[in-house]
Amino acid sequence: MDEEPKFRIRVTFAPDAFIGPGKAELLERIDRTGSIAAAGREMGMSYKRAWQLVETMNGMFQEPLVESNRGGSKGGGASVTDAGRAVLGEYRAIEAKAREAGAPHLARLQAMLSGD
């Protein structure tokens, strides 16, 4: 196996309050596209599911992570707030530290894998 191992870190604050790679990716895509619908489409998820995840994240933290504007003559849109960027930055920092700290352990685990 020559494939690089991947970390998937999920930080759970309470049974229904967590952030993981999917929510982090959704935030990044909303930030880039300016749209919850477009971000969800890029990830292969329904508009409804993307909205549910945004509502969950907004409810988890003291400040909303995403703000949205309804459609109309100027069109709708969404933006990641400063709080959303801060949460995303902290999550990505946790991932980076875990990758760094886990690298020697992963190397040893990889060396133990069967060659099938």
C-alpha positions as CSV (number, residue, x, y, z in Angstrom):
1,M,0.0,0.0,0.0
2,D,1.6,3.2,-1.2
3,E,-1.4,5.5,-0.3
4,E,-0.8,8.1,2.3
5,P,-2.9,7.6,5.4
6,K,-5.5,10.2,6.1
7,F,-6.5,11.7,9.4
8,R,-10.2,12.3,10.0
9,I,-10.6,14.2,13.2
10,R,-14.0,14.9,14.8
11,V,-14.1,17.1,17.8
12,T,-17.2,16.3,19.9
13,F,-18.4,18.8,22.4
14,A,-21.7,17.1,23.2
15,P,-23.6,14.3,21.6
16,D,-25.1,16.5,18.9
17,A,-22.4,19.2,18.9
18,F,-19.3,18.4,16.9
19,I,-17.1,19.6,14.1
20,G,-15.3,17.3,11.7
21,P,-13.9,17.3,8.2
22,G,-17.3,17.6,6.5
23,K,-18.4,20.7,8.3
24,A,-14.9,22.2,8.0
25,E,-15.0,21.6,4.2
26,L,-18.5,23.0,4.0
27,L,-17.3,26.2,5.7
28,E,-14.4,26.5,3.3
29,R,-16.5,26.0,0.3
30,I,-19.2,28.5,1.5
31,D,-16.3,31.0,2.1
32,R,-15.1,30.4,-1.5
33,T,-18.4,30.3,-3.3
34,G,-20.5,32.7,-1.3
35,S,-23.3,30.2,-1.4
36,I,-24.6,27.4,0.8
37,A,-26.3,25.8,-2.1
38,A,-23.2,25.9,-4.3
39,A,-21.0,24.6,-1.5
40,G,-23.3,21.7,-0.9
41,R,-23.5,20.9,-4.6
42,E,-19.7,20.8,-4.8
43,M,-19.7,18.3,-2.0
44,G,-22.5,16.2,-3.5
45,M,-25.0,17.0,-0.8
46,S,-28.5,18.3,-1.0
47,Y,-29.3,22.0,-0.4
48,K,-31.4,20.9,2.6
49,R,-28.5,18.9,4.2
50,A,-26.1,21.8,3.7
51,W,-28.6,24.2,5.4
52,Q,-29.1,21.7,8.2
53,L,-25.3,21.6,8.8
54,V,-25.0,25.4,8.8
55,E,-27.9,25.7,11.2
56,T,-26.3,23.1,13.5
57,M,-22.9,24.9,13.4
58,N,-24.6,28.3,14.0
59,G,-26.4,26.9,17.0
60,M,-23.3,25.3,18.5
61,F,-21.2,28.5,19.0
62,Q,-21.8,31.8,20.7
63,E,-21.8,33.6,17.4
64,P,-23.0,32.4,14.0
65,L,-20.4,30.9,11.7
66,V,-22.3,31.6,8.5
67,E,-24.6,34.5,7.6
68,S,-27.0,34.2,4.8
69,N,-29.1,36.6,2.7
70,R,-32.3,35.6,1.0
71,G,-32.6,35.6,-2.7
72,G,-34.4,38.4,-4.6
73,S,-33.5,40.9,-7.2
74,K,-29.9,41.1,-5.9
75,G,-29.8,37.3,-5.4
76,G,-29.1,35.5,-2.2
77,G,-25.7,34.5,-0.8
78,A,-23.9,33.4,2.3
79,S,-20.7,34.4,4.0
80,V,-18.5,32.9,6.6
81,T,-18.3,35.2,9.6
82,D,-15.1,36.1,11.5
83,A,-16.2,33.6,14.1
84,G,-16.6,31.0,11.4
85,R,-13.1,31.7,10.2
86,A,-11.8,31.5,13.7
87,V,-13.5,28.1,14.4
88,L,-12.2,26.8,11.0
89,G,-8.7,28.0,11.8
90,E,-8.7,26.3,15.2
91,Y,-10.0,23.1,13.7
92,R,-7.4,23.0,11.0
93,A,-4.7,23.8,13.6
94,I,-5.8,20.7,15.6
95,E,-5.6,18.6,12.4
96,A,-2.1,19.9,11.7
97,K,-0.8,19.2,15.2
98,A,-2.4,15.7,15.2
99,R,-0.8,14.9,11.8
100,E,2.6,16.1,13.1
101,A,2.4,14.3,16.4
102,G,1.0,11.1,14.8
103,A,3.5,10.9,11.9
104,P,6.0,8.5,13.6
105,H,3.1,6.3,14.9
106,L,1.5,6.2,11.4
107,A,4.8,5.3,9.8
108,R,5.1,2.3,12.2
109,L,1.5,1.3,11.6
110,Q,2.0,1.5,7.8
111,A,5.1,-0.7,8.1
112,M,3.0,-3.3,9.8
113,L,0.3,-3.4,7.0
114,S,0.1,-6.5,4.8
115,G,1.2,-6.1,1.3
116,D,-2.0,-7.3,-0.2
